[in-house]
Amino acid sequence: MEMEFSLLAVDSFGALSTAERKDLILATNRDAWTSYGLQLTPEDAEMILQTEKRALDAENLVQLGADITPRIIHWFLPSGYLGRNYALQVAALTAAFYRIKGDLQALYDEADDPACFLSDNALLDYMYRFFVSPTCAGDIDEMVTLTERIVVTGMRRLLTQRAEQRKAAARARGGDPVNRALYADLRQSEQDEPDYDTEYDQEMYDYAYREAMHTDVFGNYAEDYDDEIAVRTRGTYAEELEEALRRNPALLLPSAAMEAEWESRAEEWEELDAEAARRQAGKGM
């Protein structure tokens, strides 16, 4: 389920009680301990919740849905970088998410373009890819720097581009006969036979492009960073993504297929965590 945020200043910290939030964070121990030998204590969970509360307050954000922290834990556990001060790493990642989310939310509110936004899952995916790259190697501060420089800047450029397109279309619909002619040409080009037979084909092409870019970048780290190789054939993930978004900021938005895959995985995590929390509550009774 997509998290909901607002920049409105209200006192509520969400619908779940503190105890329920803590239980859901501790429920992630099931996967963390079994697969990675990591575990949070009730005191750790309390510290993470306090960090989350301060981060929300700092960004003037109010979370209206479920906590993002359990999802962050599941998303970042495979990185291999959370073993060092596990609880502090989780708290820092939670604070980093809200900091970046606050920057993006400010852009959304200013642009007033509800059709253009980056989902929480998409943001987490970008954060994770930066986090595990050799550029960051588990450095959260560097991850935040890259995400703000590339993702937030990319979103600003995309929203600006879309606003300019809307203004141009509005002007073209005005009284200037030249603009009307240009607008007519634009409408005609939109009605012409597309390069792809269906929207699905176009979407699949976009999806394949993004995946190929990510695979290409991640698959060549050994060559890129091997000192024995005289010529570095490719850039880092951050460099590749920044260049791609400079050419076309719309590539920042994932495909519908990718969003559906992420959401299905997140829902599965939430169901398993909720069940683990219920079982733990039953043992305590």
N, C-alpha and C positions, 0 to 999 in steps of 0.2 A: 504493500500500500504506500503510495507516494506521501511523503511528509508534507505538511502544510505550514507555511510561515507567513508572518505579517510584520511590517515595520511599525504597526500601531503600538503605542505604549499602553499596555494594560498590566494588571498585577498577576493574572493567572499564569501558572507555569504548566498548563496543560490539564487534560482530563484525568490522567492516571495519578494515583497517589504516589508519594515518595517510596513507600514500601513496595508498591507494584513495580515501579521503575527499577528499584534495586533488585527485586527478584528476577526481572527479565535480563538485567546485566549479568547476574550470577548464573543464570540458566545457560549462558554461553560457555560456562566451564565444561559442559558436556563435550563439546567439540574441541575446545582449547586443550583440555587435559588429555583426552583420548589420542588426539592426533599430534599435539605439539608439546605436551608436558607442561602447559602453562595453566595457571589458576588464579582467580581473583578471590579475595576475602570480602566479607561484608564491609569491612573498613575501607577496602579499596573501592568498592562500589559506591560507598558514601562519598569518598573523595572525588570520584569521577562525576557523580551527580552535582556536587558543589562546583566543580570546574565547568560543567555544562551550564549551570545556572548563571555563573559569572560571564561566560561567553555569550549567552543569549542577551543578558543585560547590556554587555558592552556594545553589541551590535544593534540594540533596540529591536531585537527579534522576539517574537512570541511563537512558540511551537504549539500548533493546534492538534497534531496527530501523535503517533507513537514516537518513542525515542529513536534517535538516529544511532546512538552509541552501540547497541547490539549489532546493528547492520555493519557499522564500521569494523567491529571486532571480527565478524565473519569474513568481511571483505579483505582485511589486511593480514589475517593470520597466516595465509600461505606465503607471505613476503619473506619470512625468515628473519625479520628485523625486530620483532616484538619481544624477543626473549630478554633483552636488556631492560631491566626495570619495567616489566610488563604493564603494571597498573599505570605508571607515569606515562608510558608510551600511548596507552589507550586514551588517557585524559588529554594528552597533547594533541592527538589526532582529532578528538572531538572538538577541542577548541579551534583547531585549524579549520575544520569543516565549517563551523559557524562563522569564522572570520571571512572565509571566502564566500559563503552563502550570503552574508551581509553585504559584501561588495556587489554581488550579482543582483541581490534584491533591490538595492538602490538603483541599479541600472534599469531593472524592469519597471520600477515605480515611475522613474523619470520618463522612460520611453513610451509607456502606456501601450504596449504591443503584446497583448496576452497570448498571441499565437506563437511567440518566439521566446522560449526559455529553455534552460538546461535543467533536466530532471536531477533529482538527488542521486539517482543511480549513475547517470552520466558523469556528474561531478565526481563521485567516488571513483569511477573508473579512471578518469584523468588523474586524480590525486594518486591513485595506486600505481599507475604506469610511471608517473614521475618518481614516486617513492622507491620503487624497485630498480629504477634505472641506475647505471653507474654514476650518473651525474649527481644523484642524491644518495644512493646506497643507504637508505634508511634515515637520512637526515630530514627531519620534519620541517625545520626552518627553510631549508633549500627547496623542499617540495612546495611550501607555501609561496615562496618567491617565484618559482616557475609557474605555478598555477595562476597566480595573480598576473604575471607578466604575459602569459600566453593565452590562458583560457578567459580570464576576465577581460583582457584587452581585446581578444577575439570577439567576445560577446558584444563589447561596446561598438566595435567596427560593424558587426552584423546588424545591430539595432539601428545604427546610424545609416547604414546602407539601405535598410528597409524603409526608414523614415524618408530618405531622399527619393526612393522609388515611389512612395505614396504621394509625396509632394509633386513629383513630376507628372504622375498620372492625373492628379487633381488639376494641375495647370493645363494639361493637354485637353481636359474636358471643358476648359473655359472658352472665352470668346475669340482667342487668337486663331485665325484660320490656319496659320502655319502649324501651331500646336495641334489643332484638330486633325490636320493631315498626318502629322507624326503619330498621333494617338491612333488614328485609323490604321496606319501601317503596323503599329504595335499589336493592335487587336487582330489584324489579319495574320500576323506571324504566329500569334498564339493559337489561331484556329488551323494553321497549316498542319500537315501530317508531321507528327513528332518523330524524333530519331528512334524512339523506342515504341513498340507496338502498344504497350499498356503502361500505366503508372507502376504496376508491379515490376515490370522489366527495368524501369528507371530506378526504382527503389533498390532492386537487387544489384544494379550496377553501382549505385552509390555505396551500398553496404560492402560489396566486394572491394571497392576502391579503398575504403577505410581499413578493412581487415588486411588487405594486401600491404598497405602502408605500415600498419602496426607490426605485422609479421616480418616484413622486410627490415624494419628498423631493429626490432628485438632480435631477429635471427642473425644479425651481423655484428653483435657486440664483440664477439671473440676476435673478429678481424679488425674492427674499429679500434680496439684498445690493446692489440698485440704489438708490443714494441718491436718485434722482429719484422713486422710488415712496414715497408718504407712508405707506402702510399695509403692513406686512410681513405677507403672507398666511399664511405657513407658517414652521415652525421649522426648525432644522438637522436633519440626519440624527440626530445624537446626541440632540437633544431629542425628536424623534419616536419614536426607538427606546426611549428611557428611559420615555416616557409609555406606550408600548404594553406594555412589560414590567411596568410598575407595575400595569397593568390585568390582564395575564395573562402571568406569567413563562414559561409553557409555549411562548410564541411565540419564545423564545430558540432552541429546537431546530429546525433546518431540516427540510424535508420529505425523505423518502427519495429522491424524484426529484432534488432538488438535490444531495444527498450523492452519488448515483450519477454525476451530471454532473461534479462536482468530482473524484471519484476517477478517472473515465475520463481527464480532462485531466491529472491528476497522473501517472498510469501512462504516458501518452504522453510526458510530459516525461522521466520516468525512463528509459524505453526509448531515447529519443534521446540523452540524456546518456551512458548506458552505452555506446551505439554510438560516440559521439564520443570517449569516453575510451579505448575499445579501439583506435580508429584512431590516436589520438595516441600510445598506447603502442607500436603497431606501427611508427610512424615513428621512435620513439626507439631501437628495437632495432638 
